[in-house]
Amino acid sequence: MTYSIVARDPETGQFGVAVQSHFFSVGPIVPWAEAGVGAVATQAHVEVSYGPRGLELMRGGTSAGRALAVLVFSDKEADRRQVAMVDALGRVAAHTGERCIAEAGDRQGDGVSVQANMMLNPSVPDAMLAAYLGASGDLAERMLAALDAAEAEGGDVRGKQSAAMVVVKAKPSEKPWADRIVDLRVEDHAAPLVELRRLVEMRRGYDAVEQAEQAALQGDMEAAAAEYQKAEAGVGDNVEASFWAGVSLAASGQEESARALLARSFARHDGWKELLRRLPAAGMFPDDPALIERLLAGD
């Protein structure tokens, strides 16, 4: 009982699933995605196995349409299921069983399928598809637009509770844990889509933090500082990015600019001061006691 979107970004080749429902912890149930393979959303009277079995079939080269047809054919309760798939070539397929609770339906576009059941209004799928196709930004941003449109159109007749999003890379790597670009869940929240969007922005912020850390390890402190400053827009009042941005600026000789950033962290918790003192021993900051004391004092 939910609304969702599965999509393949034609520019990046990324696959994504996003979902919102009035049900606790929808994230482990509905969205399934694998780099280089595709994505699946399984909902309504959920049969969770559509997710892993659908990915297994598509991994073997079966098209989304054929994979879904195979699973529906072998399912005695298919008329109560709602499932959508997109494969590695961007082919989409969807099934909305006749016994799904109204209002229920699905719509497809190029590389995208939107589906909903137990909606307040039958116009939800059309609104979702239009919003996705008309949105700009990366795949995550466009899927968020589709979810927002569903909610604006009336959404789930019961209200709202949880949401989730998964985005994976176009091609698998030797590090499957790194193939998931976004993997976020809102288990229980009064405004799950608002919270999901906040988490997506924070994910982007921490992606910038990771880029900054790599630059710092390579000795490019100016690039690290730039990435940390970029991260601040996404992490909100979390002082993690402020601290590391300040560290990078100070290490690259920009002491004056570093002080204000470090002060934010120091004001939040004394542990940040202690962390700064420990960085030289780890090779992550110049072994310059005078500089460290000036930064700690804010002089």
C-alpha positions as CSV (number, residue, x, y, z in Angstrom):
1,M,0.0,0.0,0.0
2,T,2.2,2.7,-1.3
3,Y,3.6,4.7,-4.2
4,S,7.0,4.2,-5.8
5,I,9.2,4.8,-8.8
6,V,11.8,2.7,-10.6
7,A,14.1,4.4,-13.1
8,R,17.2,4.2,-15.2
9,D,19.0,7.5,-15.8
10,P,19.8,7.6,-19.6
11,E,22.8,9.9,-19.1
12,T,24.6,8.2,-16.2
13,G,23.1,4.7,-16.5
14,Q,22.3,4.7,-12.8
15,F,19.3,2.7,-11.5
16,G,17.1,3.9,-8.7
17,V,14.0,3.1,-6.7
18,A,12.2,5.5,-4.3
19,V,9.1,4.8,-2.3
20,Q,6.7,6.3,0.4
21,S,4.1,4.4,2.3
22,H,1.9,4.5,5.4
23,F,3.7,1.4,6.8
24,F,6.6,1.1,9.2
25,S,10.0,0.6,7.7
26,V,9.1,0.3,4.0
27,G,12.8,0.4,3.0
28,P,13.7,-3.3,3.5
29,I,10.6,-4.4,1.6
30,V,9.9,-2.5,-1.5
31,P,13.1,-1.2,-3.2
32,W,15.6,-3.5,-4.8
33,A,18.5,-2.5,-7.1
34,E,21.8,-3.8,-8.3
35,A,24.5,-2.1,-10.3
36,G,24.6,-3.2,-13.9
37,V,21.4,-5.1,-13.5
38,G,18.4,-2.9,-12.8
39,A,15.8,-2.1,-10.2
40,V,12.6,-3.5,-8.8
41,A,9.7,-2.2,-6.6
42,T,7.4,-4.8,-5.1
43,Q,4.4,-3.6,-3.2
44,A,0.6,-3.8,-2.5
45,H,0.1,-7.3,-0.9
46,V,3.9,-7.6,-1.0
47,E,5.7,-10.7,-2.1
48,V,9.3,-9.6,-1.2
49,S,10.9,-12.3,-3.3
50,Y,9.9,-10.4,-6.5
51,G,12.9,-8.1,-5.6
52,P,15.8,-10.6,-5.4
53,R,14.3,-13.0,-7.9
54,G,13.6,-10.2,-10.4
55,L,17.2,-9.0,-10.1
56,E,18.5,-12.6,-10.5
57,L,16.6,-13.1,-13.7
58,M,17.7,-9.7,-15.1
59,R,21.3,-10.4,-14.1
60,G,21.1,-13.4,-16.3
61,G,20.1,-11.3,-19.3
62,T,16.3,-11.7,-19.1
63,S,14.5,-8.5,-20.0
64,A,12.4,-6.6,-17.4
65,G,9.2,-7.6,-19.2
66,R,10.1,-11.3,-19.4
67,A,11.3,-11.4,-15.8
68,L,8.1,-9.9,-14.5
69,A,6.0,-12.2,-16.6
70,V,7.8,-15.3,-15.3
71,L,7.3,-14.2,-11.7
72,V,3.7,-13.2,-12.1
73,F,2.9,-16.5,-13.9
74,S,4.2,-18.6,-11.0
75,D,2.4,-16.5,-8.3
76,K,-1.1,-17.6,-7.2
77,E,-1.6,-14.3,-5.6
78,A,-0.5,-12.2,-8.5
79,D,-3.8,-10.3,-8.7
80,R,-3.0,-8.8,-5.3
81,R,0.5,-7.7,-6.2
82,Q,1.9,-4.5,-7.7
83,V,5.5,-4.8,-9.1
84,A,7.6,-2.7,-11.4
85,M,11.1,-3.4,-13.0
86,V,13.6,-1.6,-15.1
87,D,16.5,-3.5,-16.7
88,A,20.1,-2.7,-17.8
89,L,18.9,-1.4,-21.2
90,G,16.2,0.8,-19.6
91,R,13.3,-1.4,-20.6
92,V,10.5,-1.2,-18.0
93,A,7.6,-3.4,-17.1
94,A,4.9,-3.2,-14.5
95,H,2.0,-5.3,-13.1
96,T,-0.9,-4.0,-11.1
97,G,-3.2,-6.9,-10.0
98,E,-6.9,-6.6,-10.4
99,R,-7.4,-7.0,-6.6
100,C,-5.0,-4.2,-5.6
101,I,-6.9,-1.8,-3.3
102,A,-8.2,1.2,-5.2
103,E,-7.1,3.6,-6.3
104,A,-4.3,1.6,-8.0
105,G,-2.5,2.0,-11.3
106,D,0.9,2.4,-13.0
107,R,2.4,4.5,-15.8
108,Q,5.5,4.1,-17.9
109,G,7.9,6.4,-19.7
110,D,11.3,6.1,-21.3
111,G,13.3,4.1,-18.7
112,V,10.8,4.8,-15.9
113,S,7.8,3.3,-14.2
114,V,5.6,4.8,-11.5
115,Q,3.0,2.8,-9.6
116,A,0.6,3.4,-6.7
117,N,-2.1,1.6,-4.8
118,M,-4.5,2.5,-2.0
119,M,-4.3,6.1,-3.2
120,L,-6.8,8.9,-2.3
121,N,-7.1,9.8,-6.0
122,P,-6.5,7.9,-9.3
123,S,-4.5,10.7,-10.7
124,V,-1.4,9.9,-8.6
125,P,0.6,7.9,-11.2
126,D,0.0,10.5,-13.9
127,A,1.2,13.2,-11.6
128,M,4.3,11.2,-10.6
129,L,5.3,10.5,-14.2
130,A,4.8,14.1,-15.3
131,A,6.9,15.4,-12.3
132,Y,9.7,13.0,-13.0
133,L,9.9,13.8,-16.7
134,G,9.7,17.5,-16.0
135,A,12.3,17.6,-13.2
136,S,16.0,18.5,-13.5
137,G,18.9,17.4,-11.4
138,D,20.4,13.9,-10.8
139,L,18.3,10.7,-10.6
140,A,17.7,11.1,-6.8
141,E,16.4,14.6,-7.3
142,R,14.0,13.6,-10.1
143,M,12.7,10.6,-8.1
144,L,12.1,12.9,-5.1
145,A,10.1,15.2,-7.4
146,A,7.9,12.2,-8.4
147,L,7.3,11.3,-4.7
148,D,6.4,14.9,-3.9
149,A,4.0,15.0,-6.7
150,A,2.3,11.9,-5.5
151,E,1.8,13.4,-2.0
152,A,0.6,16.7,-3.5
153,E,-2.0,14.7,-5.4
154,G,-3.4,13.2,-2.2
155,G,-1.0,10.3,-1.7
156,D,-1.9,7.2,0.4
157,V,-5.5,7.3,1.6
158,R,-4.2,6.4,5.1
159,G,-1.6,9.2,5.3
160,K,2.2,8.8,5.4
161,Q,4.8,7.1,7.6
162,S,8.0,5.8,6.0
163,A,10.1,6.3,2.8
164,A,13.2,5.0,1.2
165,M,15.6,5.5,-1.7
166,V,18.2,3.3,-3.4
167,V,20.4,4.5,-6.3
168,V,23.2,2.3,-7.7
169,K,25.9,2.7,-10.3
170,A,25.5,1.9,-14.0
171,K,28.1,-0.8,-13.9
172,P,29.2,-3.1,-11.1
173,S,32.7,-2.9,-9.6
174,E,35.0,-5.2,-7.7
175,K,33.7,-3.4,-4.6
176,P,30.0,-4.0,-4.5
177,W,29.7,-2.0,-1.2
178,A,30.8,1.1,-3.2
179,D,28.2,0.6,-6.0
180,R,25.4,2.0,-3.9
181,I,25.4,5.8,-4.4
182,V,22.3,6.3,-2.2
183,D,20.8,3.9,0.3
184,L,18.6,5.8,2.7
185,R,15.6,4.9,4.8
186,V,13.1,6.9,6.9
187,E,11.5,4.2,9.1
188,D,8.9,6.3,10.9
189,H,8.3,10.0,10.6
190,A,5.5,12.5,10.5
191,A,6.8,13.9,7.2
192,P,8.8,11.1,5.6
193,L,9.4,12.8,2.3
194,V,10.8,16.0,4.0
195,E,13.1,13.8,6.0
196,L,14.1,11.7,3.0
197,R,15.0,14.9,1.1
198,R,17.1,16.1,4.1
199,L,18.9,12.8,4.2
200,V,19.6,12.9,0.4
201,E,21.1,16.3,0.8
202,M,23.2,15.1,3.7
203,R,24.3,12.1,1.7
204,R,25.6,14.6,-1.0
205,G,27.4,16.5,1.7
206,Y,29.1,13.4,3.1
207,D,30.0,12.4,-0.5
208,A,31.9,15.7,-0.7
209,V,33.5,15.0,2.7
210,E,34.8,11.7,1.3
211,Q,36.2,13.4,-1.7
212,A,37.9,15.9,0.6
213,E,39.4,13.1,2.6
214,Q,40.9,11.6,-0.5
215,A,42.3,14.9,-1.6
216,A,43.8,15.4,1.9
217,L,45.4,12.0,1.9
218,Q,47.0,12.8,-1.5
219,G,48.4,16.0,0.0
220,D,46.1,18.4,-2.0
221,M,44.9,20.4,0.9
222,E,43.4,23.2,-1.2
223,A,41.2,20.7,-3.1
224,A,40.3,19.2,0.3
225,A,39.3,22.5,1.7
226,A,37.1,23.3,-1.4
227,E,35.3,19.9,-1.1
228,Y,34.7,20.4,2.7
229,Q,33.2,23.8,2.0
230,K,31.0,22.3,-0.6
231,A,29.9,19.7,2.0
232,E,28.7,22.3,4.4
233,A,25.6,23.0,2.3
234,G,24.4,19.4,2.7
235,V,25.2,18.6,6.3
236,G,23.2,21.3,7.9
237,D,24.1,22.0,11.5
238,N,26.3,18.9,11.7
239,V,29.7,20.3,12.5
240,E,31.7,17.4,11.0
241,A,32.3,19.2,7.7
242,S,33.1,22.4,9.4
243,F,35.8,20.8,11.5
244,W,37.5,19.0,8.6
245,A,37.2,22.0,6.4
246,G,38.9,24.1,9.1
247,V,41.6,21.5,9.5
248,S,42.3,21.5,5.7
249,L,42.4,25.3,5.5
250,A,44.7,25.5,8.5
251,A,47.0,22.8,7.1
252,S,47.2,24.7,3.8
253,G,48.2,27.9,5.4
254,Q,44.8,29.6,5.5
255,E,44.8,29.9,9.3
256,E,42.5,33.0,9.4
257,S,39.7,31.3,7.4
258,A,40.1,28.1,9.4
259,R,39.4,29.6,12.8
260,A,35.7,30.4,12.2
261,L,35.0,26.9,10.9
262,L,36.8,25.2,13.8
263,A,35.1,27.5,16.3
264,R,31.7,26.0,15.2
265,S,32.9,22.5,16.2
266,F,34.7,23.7,19.4
267,A,31.5,25.4,20.5
268,R,29.5,22.2,20.1
269,H,31.7,19.8,21.9
270,D,35.1,19.8,23.6
271,G,35.9,16.5,21.9
272,W,36.6,18.3,18.7
273,K,39.5,20.2,20.4
274,E,41.0,16.9,21.6
275,L,40.6,15.4,18.1
276,L,42.6,18.3,16.7
277,R,45.4,17.6,19.1
278,R,45.6,14.0,18.0
279,L,45.8,14.6,14.3
280,P,49.5,15.3,14.0
281,A,50.4,11.8,15.4
282,A,48.1,10.3,12.7
283,G,49.9,12.3,9.9
284,M,46.7,14.3,9.3
285,F,47.9,17.8,10.4
286,P,51.2,19.6,10.7
287,D,53.1,18.9,13.9
288,D,53.1,22.5,14.9
289,P,52.1,22.9,18.6
290,A,52.0,26.7,18.3
291,L,49.5,26.6,15.4
292,I,47.3,24.1,17.2
293,E,47.2,26.2,20.3
294,R,46.3,29.3,18.3
295,L,43.5,27.4,16.6
296,L,42.2,26.1,20.0
297,A,42.3,29.5,21.6
298,G,40.7,31.2,18.6
299,D,43.3,33.9,18.6
